Amino acid sequence: MKALGTVAAVIGAVLALLAIPLVVVVVGVRSGDRRFIRAFTRLQRDVLNKGAMQVAGQQGAPYAVVEHVGRRSGTAYETPVTPLRDGDGWVVALPYGEETAWARNVIAAGSAVMRFDGERLDVEGIEMVPIADTALAGQQPGVIKLFGIRWAVRMRDAA
């Protein structure tokens, strides 16, 4: 019996340790603290996105790649995103808010290229919209509420 209690305690401790980073990320994103978001987006760009970019844009992958140009630097970038079909275009949630660099770049440009499911798609009419006005609100309400996501980018298929 004592061994079972020890095993349960170890499992509980491991689960608690695994939950701590998730809680930190959720609280940090929900708070909108610019320092946290800047630090976390750097981590995402430098570490997490590298894994996503291995498959992003390929047939069957859940991630797309948005090709865009820096609005000030003119530098070409590729950003992995998770788009959802919404009417005559696509929507992408902005968990880090309105200041998301790739979103600001494509909105300023007015158009972009998105590679998704093995296809290269031209998108235009790009705008930031309340997430409640998109298909994401019905598809991912739990995630939206958990992270306090208020904004999304809507991109329409080019004619």
Wavefront OBJ file of the C-alpha trace (Angstrom):
o trace
v 0.000 0.000 0.000
v 2.816 2.360 0.864
v 4.376 1.826 -2.574
v 1.092 2.778 -4.270
v 0.987 6.012 -2.288
v 4.562 6.811 -3.308
v 3.836 6.107 -6.988
v 0.723 8.299 -6.842
v 2.714 11.097 -5.223
v 5.409 10.877 -7.906
v 2.808 10.897 -10.691
v 1.066 13.869 -9.071
v 4.350 15.774 -8.818
v 5.218 15.049 -12.461
v 1.786 16.201 -13.626
v 2.087 19.376 -11.559
v 5.502 20.098 -13.074
v 4.116 19.582 -16.563
v 1.146 21.862 -15.848
v 3.241 24.782 -14.554
v 4.574 25.887 -17.988
v 1.068 25.739 -19.462
v -0.324 27.863 -16.633
v 2.512 30.382 -17.056
v 1.844 30.678 -20.804
v -1.930 31.021 -20.375
v -1.589 33.652 -17.649
v 1.115 35.500 -19.581
v -0.859 35.614 -22.830
v -4.128 36.524 -21.101
v -2.422 39.333 -19.175
v -1.307 41.001 -22.400
v 2.001 41.862 -20.701
v 4.162 43.095 -23.581
v 7.418 41.886 -21.958
v 6.079 38.358 -21.521
v 4.597 38.250 -25.013
v 7.818 39.577 -26.566
v 9.877 36.956 -24.715
v 7.451 34.133 -25.520
v 7.171 35.059 -29.201
v 10.976 35.072 -29.437
v 10.981 31.563 -27.949
v 8.280 30.535 -30.370
v 10.116 32.051 -33.359
v 13.534 30.658 -32.437
v 12.527 27.209 -31.142
v 8.910 26.131 -31.601
v 8.350 27.451 -35.138
v 11.343 25.502 -36.431
v 9.431 22.287 -35.792
v 6.248 23.616 -37.359
v 8.148 24.827 -40.427
v 9.347 21.267 -41.104
v 5.827 20.381 -42.274
v 4.007 23.701 -42.677
v 2.415 24.187 -46.067
v 2.743 20.543 -47.054
v -0.195 18.364 -48.017
v -1.974 17.079 -44.921
v -0.154 19.384 -42.496
v -2.274 21.431 -40.074
v -0.009 24.458 -40.502
v 0.299 26.894 -43.363
v 3.100 29.296 -44.175
v 2.370 32.965 -44.733
v 5.012 34.602 -46.908
v 5.302 38.304 -46.140
v 7.684 41.244 -46.233
v 8.604 43.415 -43.269
v 6.771 46.721 -43.550
v 9.845 48.692 -42.444
v 12.788 46.423 -43.190
v 11.683 44.988 -46.523
v 12.976 41.617 -45.300
v 11.175 38.504 -46.567
v 9.681 36.304 -43.842
v 7.836 33.008 -43.602
v 5.547 32.509 -40.613
v 3.753 29.268 -39.733
v 0.067 29.767 -38.920
v -2.981 27.573 -38.411
v -5.657 28.819 -40.820
v -9.309 27.888 -40.881
v -11.504 28.186 -43.964
v -14.066 30.960 -43.434
v -16.412 31.727 -46.315
v -14.429 32.996 -49.302
v -11.141 33.017 -47.451
v -9.282 32.132 -44.299
v -8.975 33.231 -40.688
v -6.058 32.927 -38.315
v -6.330 33.569 -34.578
v -4.016 36.162 -33.024
v -3.377 34.870 -29.497
v -0.759 37.586 -28.907
v -3.060 40.395 -29.957
v -3.130 43.210 -32.448
v 0.613 43.846 -32.366
v 1.512 40.520 -34.002
v 4.226 41.395 -36.534
v 3.255 39.049 -39.370
v -0.348 40.264 -39.188
v 0.689 43.909 -39.282
v 2.963 43.165 -42.252
v 0.302 41.454 -44.378
v -2.347 44.032 -43.501
v 0.016 46.839 -44.527
v 0.839 45.041 -47.784
v -2.810 44.233 -48.520
v -1.921 40.845 -49.954
v 0.253 37.821 -49.266
v 0.970 34.285 -50.321
v -0.119 31.410 -48.124
v 1.160 27.884 -48.686
v -1.353 25.401 -47.333
v -2.037 21.708 -47.915
v 0.482 21.551 -50.754
v -0.982 24.568 -52.585
v 0.245 28.112 -53.066
v -2.640 30.551 -52.484
v -2.758 34.278 -53.160
v -4.752 36.108 -50.504
v -5.901 39.712 -50.374
v -8.382 41.969 -48.583
v -6.483 41.203 -45.401
v -7.943 42.713 -42.260
v -7.957 42.334 -38.516
v -11.396 41.400 -37.194
v -12.911 40.464 -33.841
v -12.500 36.723 -33.427
v -16.179 36.495 -32.441
v -17.025 37.428 -36.061
v -15.156 34.439 -37.536
v -15.606 30.696 -37.957
v -12.988 30.253 -35.222
v -15.537 31.338 -32.608
v -17.613 28.246 -33.326
v -14.709 25.875 -33.969
v -12.401 26.681 -31.056
v -14.408 28.416 -28.315
v -12.501 26.720 -25.477
v -9.072 27.807 -26.740
v -10.330 31.321 -27.447
v -11.743 31.639 -23.942
v -8.737 30.014 -22.238
v -6.229 32.379 -23.862
v -8.551 35.393 -24.003
v -8.086 35.741 -27.770
v -9.939 38.762 -29.128
v -8.571 39.227 -32.652
v -8.064 37.272 -35.851
v -6.772 38.020 -39.335
v -9.188 37.437 -42.199
v -7.686 36.863 -45.660
v -9.782 36.431 -48.772
v -8.824 34.237 -51.700
v -7.559 36.424 -54.547
v -9.910 36.543 -57.532
l 1 2 3 4 5 6 7 8 9 10 11 12 13 14 15 16 17 18 19 20 21 22 23 24 25 26 27 28 29 30 31 32 33 34 35 36 37 38 39 40 41 42 43 44 45 46 47 48 49 50 51 52 53 54 55 56 57 58 59 60 61 62 63 64 65 66 67 68 69 70 71 72 73 74 75 76 77 78 79 80 81 82 83 84 85 86 87 88 89 90 91 92 93 94 95 96 97 98 99 100 101 102 103 104 105 106 107 108 109 110 111 112 113 114 115 116 117 118 119 120 121 122 123 124 125 126 127 128 129 130 131 132 133 134 135 136 137 138 139 140 141 142 143 144 145 146 147 148 149 150 151 152 153 154 155 156 157 158 159
